[in-house]
Every structure is written in structure tokens, then in C-alpha cells.
Amino acid sequence: MTRYNNASPQTTLNFEVLGIEPDATARLYADGVLIGEAVATNEMTTVITTDGSTTLADGTHSITVVQHIIGKRDSLPSEPLFITI
């Protein structure tokens, strides 16, 4: 997972996720709460935009991704990316 420049005030954040299988759904979590998801179109990168309705309070948050493939078990959460609001 890499960081976009999300420094400007807005209601959504963008995260670039690497290694998601094509047609799998990448689910983005902040502190264990689902905040966005996207379907992968290739194996290189998937960009997930947060839902814009979940507010992250000031402080540090743990961002993780889980890969969901229909008919298979979800992956374990990724290593966390810590962001500070």
C-alpha cells in the first residue's frame, strides 16, 4: 500500500494498493472499520477511494487492506499503514 498526497482538505482519500488479483475486491479498513473498496482490474495497482462518509478523528489510524475473491477465503489483513490526521 502506498500513500497518495492527501494533504488537501477533502472528504475522500485515495490509496494505491499493489498485488491485488484481477477481479478481486480490495477492501480498505481504518482501525478495523470498512472505509472503501475497489475491484482490481490488473495485478499492478488498484486505487481505492474512501467512501467519503466515514470521518477519521484527529490522531493516528491504522489502515489495512483485505483481498476478497469470490468463492475463496478473504486474505489476512495487510501490514498496517499508519496515517495521522
Secondary structure, 3 states (H helix, E strand, C coil): CEECCCCCCCCCCEEEEECCCCCCEEEEEECCEEEEEEECCCCCEEEEECCCCCCCCCCEEEEEEEEECCCCCCCCCCCCEEEEC
